[in-house]
Amino acid sequence: MPTEFEDNLLGTLLDPVAQSLNSKAAEMLINLRADEAAQQRIDVLADKCNEDQLTAMERSEYEAYVSAANLIAILQSKACKALANNFAA
């Protein structure tokens, strides 16, 4: 799991990406969700993780999903702020 420092650093590094989003791109990013197959796999891995039953390969896969979800969540937050700022202007 990323630390607060890593989240803040990643957020700062992604500021230029967020600033380049137009309204349509921001809305699409905000609505981005894992497809059904990916979500099912994440759920299986999460359950196994909670039960401390992940193999080394599964742990690596699960950590990749968590990292990707963290990145997407930061971008979605920035997209929401960008839309709010554009709407207020």
TORKOL-684057 format. One record per residue: residue number from 1; x, y, z of N, C-alpha, C in turn. Coordinates in nm, 4 decimals, decimal comma. Example, Ala and Ser with C-alpha at 12.3 -4.5 7.8 and 13.67 -1.06 7.14 Angstrom:
   pos        npx        npy        npz       capx       capy       capz        cpx        cpy        cpz
     1     1,3190    -0,5690     0,7800     1,2300    -0,4500     0,7800     1,3200    -0,3300     0,7800
     2     1,2850    -0,2250     0,7080     1,3670    -0,1060     0,7140     1,2900     0,0030     0,7870
end
This chain:
   pos        npx        npy        npz       capx       capy       capz        cpx        cpy        cpz
     1     0,0840    -0,1185     0,0000     0,0000     0,0000     0,0000     0,0885     0,1248     0,0000
     2     0,0487     0,2244    -0,0787     0,1282     0,3468    -0,0822     0,1147     0,4252     0,0479
     3     0,2219     0,4942     0,0819     0,2197     0,5791     0,2004     0,1546     0,7124     0,1652
     4     0,1252     0,7912     0,2666     0,0686     0,9245     0,2435     0,1667     1,0093     0,1627
     5     0,2949     0,9948     0,1923     0,3974     1,0670     0,1175     0,3923     1,0287    -0,0305
     6     0,3829     0,8990    -0,0583     0,3771     0,8533    -0,1981     0,2522     0,9048    -0,2678
     7     0,1392     0,9033    -0,1971     0,0154     0,9569    -0,2542     0,0302     1,1051    -0,2876
     8     0,0884     1,1811    -0,1961     0,1073     1,3249    -0,2185     0,2028     1,3503    -0,3340
     9     0,3103     1,2736    -0,3395     0,4068     1,2888    -0,4478     0,3425     1,2545    -0,5814
    10     0,2700     1,1446    -0,5850     0,2027     1,1050    -0,7078     0,1009     1,2097    -0,7493
    11     0,0277     1,2619    -0,6539    -0,0689     1,3663    -0,6826    -0,0038     1,4883    -0,7447
    12     0,1101     1,5278    -0,6903     0,1830     1,6427    -0,7437     0,2327     1,6145    -0,8851
    13     0,2835     1,4965    -0,9062     0,3342     1,4604    -1,0391     0,2229     1,4544    -1,1432
    14     0,1005     1,4255    -1,0985    -0,0117     1,4135    -1,1912    -0,0850     1,5452    -1,2146
    15    -0,0476     1,6510    -1,1446    -0,1126     1,7809    -1,1640    -0,1145     1,8249    -1,3109
    16    -0,0040     1,8150    -1,3843    -0,0081     1,8571    -1,5250    -0,1066     1,7756    -1,6091
    17    -0,1216     1,6487    -1,5768    -0,2185     1,5658    -1,6496    -0,3594     1,6181    -1,6235
    18    -0,3894     1,6416    -1,4984    -0,5233     1,6896    -1,4622    -0,5516     1,8247    -1,5254
    19    -0,4528     1,9094    -1,5309    -0,4713     2,0430    -1,5875    -0,4947     2,0390    -1,7377
    20    -0,4562     1,9304    -1,8011    -0,4730     1,9204    -1,9462    -0,6069     1,8583    -1,9866
    21    -0,6878     1,8161    -1,8898    -0,8151     1,7509    -1,9205    -0,9206     1,8519    -1,9641
    22    -0,9907     1,8184    -2,0731    -1,1087     1,8971    -2,1063    -1,2269     1,8363    -2,0310
    23    -1,3422     1,8975    -2,0377    -1,4586     1,8521    -1,9600    -1,4987     1,7092    -1,9934
    24    -1,5005     1,6761    -2,1209    -1,5412     1,5407    -2,1609    -1,4436     1,4357    -2,1075
    25    -1,3134     1,4627    -2,1207    -1,2134     1,3686    -2,0715    -1,2236     1,3537    -1,9195
    26    -1,2456     1,4641    -1,8497    -1,2595     1,4596    -1,7040    -1,3803     1,3748    -1,6645
    27    -1,4913     1,3935    -1,7316    -1,6116     1,3144    -1,7015    -1,5895     1,1665    -1,7284
    28    -1,5221     1,1354    -1,8386    -1,4943     0,9949    -1,8702    -1,4039     0,9323    -1,7642
    29    -1,3050     1,0075    -1,7196    -1,2145     0,9585    -1,6166    -1,2883     0,9371    -1,4848
    30    -1,3744     1,0301    -1,4495    -1,4514     1,0180    -1,3254    -1,5384     0,8920    -1,3273
    31    -1,5905     0,8567    -1,4424    -1,6796     0,7411    -1,4549    -1,6072     0,6101    -1,4832
    32    -1,4752     0,6128    -1,4899    -1,3971     0,4931    -1,5192    -1,4122     0,3902    -1,4076
    33    -1,4465     0,2684    -1,4457    -1,4596     0,1578    -1,3503    -1,3972     0,0327    -1,4118
    34    -1,3555    -0,0593    -1,3290    -1,3039    -0,1870    -1,3770    -1,4163    -0,2629    -1,4461
    35    -1,3809    -0,3363    -1,5510    -1,4841    -0,4180    -1,6149    -1,5193    -0,5354    -1,5230
    36    -1,6236    -0,6069    -1,5579    -1,6759    -0,7121    -1,4698    -1,5720    -0,8199    -1,4402
    37    -1,4994    -0,8635    -1,5414    -1,3997    -0,9694    -1,5215    -1,2880    -0,9220    -1,4286
    38    -1,2398    -0,8008    -1,4498    -1,1339    -0,7476    -1,3639    -1,1839    -0,7325    -1,2210
    39    -1,3068    -0,6809    -1,2040    -1,3608    -0,6624    -1,0689    -1,3780    -0,7960    -0,9978
    40    -1,4207    -0,8974    -1,0696    -1,4337    -1,0300    -1,0084    -1,2977    -1,0823    -0,9626
    41    -1,1953    -1,0619    -1,0456    -1,0609    -1,1068    -1,0090    -1,0100    -1,0298    -0,8872
    42    -1,0325    -0,9006    -0,8850    -0,9917    -0,8191    -0,7701    -1,0605    -0,8682    -0,6438
    43    -1,1899    -0,8979    -0,6532    -1,2648    -0,9466    -0,5367    -1,2096    -1,0791    -0,4856
    44    -1,1755    -1,1689    -0,5768    -1,1179    -1,2984    -0,5371    -0,9845    -1,2771    -0,4664
    45    -0,9006    -1,1935    -0,5267    -0,7699    -1,1667    -0,4668    -0,7835    -1,0958    -0,3317
    46    -0,8774    -1,0029    -0,3216    -0,8990    -0,9324    -0,1944    -0,9415    -1,0295    -0,0849
    47    -1,0323    -1,1197    -0,1196    -1,0757    -1,2195    -0,0211    -0,9590    -1,3069     0,0236
    48    -0,8797    -1,3525    -0,0723    -0,7643    -1,4358    -0,0382    -0,6627    -1,3568     0,0442
    49    -0,6463    -1,2293     0,0132    -0,5539    -1,1453     0,0891    -0,6013    -1,1312     0,2340
    50    -0,7301    -1,1080     0,2510    -0,7867    -1,0945     0,3857    -0,7699    -1,2217     0,4673
    51    -0,7628    -1,3342     0,3992    -0,7453    -1,4637     0,4674    -0,5994    -1,5084     0,4690
    52    -0,5093    -1,4199     0,4236    -0,3661    -1,4490     0,4169    -0,3390    -1,5768     0,3372
    53    -0,4068    -1,5879     0,2227    -0,3960    -1,7078     0,1401    -0,3394    -1,6803     0,0003
    54    -0,2848    -1,5619    -0,0221    -0,2304    -1,5297    -0,1535    -0,0970    -1,5987    -0,1764
    55    -0,0781    -1,6503    -0,2984     0,0540    -1,6972    -0,3382     0,1381    -1,5735    -0,3689
    56     0,2657    -1,5923    -0,3868     0,3536    -1,4788    -0,4190     0,3099    -1,4140    -0,5505
    57     0,2734    -1,4945    -0,6473     0,2302    -1,4412    -0,7760     0,0976    -1,3647    -0,7625
    58     0,0054    -1,4196    -0,6847    -0,1224    -1,3517    -0,6625    -0,1017    -1,2208    -0,5862
    59    -0,0108    -1,2203    -0,4906     0,0167    -1,0979    -0,4147     0,0693    -0,9897    -0,5087
    60     0,1570    -1,0267    -0,5978     0,2114    -0,9315    -0,6947     0,0994    -0,8788    -0,7853
    61     0,0127    -0,9669    -0,8295    -0,1011    -0,9266    -0,9132    -0,1937    -0,8326    -0,8367
    62    -0,2238    -0,8677    -0,7130    -0,3137    -0,7863    -0,6309    -0,2529    -0,6489    -0,6050
    63    -0,1240    -0,6439    -0,5751    -0,0573    -0,5161    -0,5520    -0,0607    -0,4286    -0,6771
    64    -0,0520    -0,4912    -0,7955    -0,0617    -0,4153    -0,9206    -0,2013    -0,3551    -0,9352
    65    -0,3041    -0,4318    -0,9024    -0,4410    -0,3789    -0,9064    -0,4575    -0,2631    -0,8085
    66    -0,4038    -0,2801    -0,6885    -0,4159    -0,1750    -0,5863    -0,3433    -0,0486    -0,6312
    67    -0,2251    -0,0637    -0,6873    -0,1501     0,0520    -0,7371    -0,2249     0,1228    -0,8490
    68    -0,2802     0,0445    -0,9404    -0,3571     0,1034    -1,0507    -0,4802     0,1750    -0,9977
    69    -0,5485     0,1148    -0,9027    -0,6684     0,1766    -0,8453    -0,6325     0,3066    -0,7739
    70    -0,5190     0,3095    -0,7064    -0,4741     0,4303    -0,6376    -0,4460     0,5421    -0,7382
    71    -0,3777     0,5095    -0,8447    -0,3485     0,6069    -0,9492    -0,4769     0,6621    -1,0095
    72    -0,5694     0,5726    -1,0405    -0,6974     0,6144    -1,0989    -0,7750     0,7014    -1,0011
    73    -0,7752     0,6659    -0,8740    -0,8478     0,7442    -0,7734    -0,7918     0,8865    -0,7623
    74    -0,6598     0,8990    -0,7678    -0,5990     1,0323    -0,7625    -0,6400     1,1129    -0,8847
    75    -0,6327     1,0504    -1,0024    -0,6729     1,1196    -1,1246    -0,8213     1,1572    -1,1217
    76    -0,9049     1,0689    -1,0699    -1,0476     1,0990    -1,0609    -1,0730     1,2164    -0,9672
    77    -1,0025     1,2211    -0,8573    -1,0171     1,3329    -0,7645    -0,9770     1,4641    -0,8315
    78    -0,8670     1,4613    -0,9029    -0,8215     1,5808    -0,9727    -0,9188     1,6200    -1,0840
    79    -0,9773     1,5216    -1,1512    -1,0749     1,5500    -1,2562    -1,2002     1,6149    -1,1965
    80    -1,2439     1,5668    -1,0808    -1,3594     1,6278    -1,0126    -1,3312     1,7734    -0,9781
    81    -1,2124     1,7979    -0,9252    -1,1756     1,9363    -0,8895    -1,1680     2,0231    -1,0136
    82    -1,1138     1,9688    -1,1212    -1,1035     2,0464    -1,2458    -1,2416     2,0817    -1,2979
    83    -1,3343     1,9871    -1,2950    -1,4702     2,0150    -1,3395    -1,5369     2,1206    -1,2503
    84    -1,5182     2,1064    -1,1215    -1,5772     2,2028    -1,0272    -1,5207     2,3423    -1,0516
    85    -1,3920     2,3518    -1,0745    -1,3291     2,4812    -1,0997    -1,3781     2,5417    -1,2319
    86    -1,3926     2,4586    -1,3336    -1,4408     2,5065    -1,4631    -1,5871     2,5511    -1,4542
    87    -1,6657     2,4783    -1,3759    -1,8062     2,5096    -1,3607    -1,8234     2,6411    -1,2841
    88    -1,7367     2,6625    -1,1856    -1,7445     2,7830    -1,1025    -1,6960     2,9072    -1,1778
    89    -1,6142     2,8854    -1,2782    -1,5570     2,9992    -1,3511    -1,6561     3,0634    -1,4465
end
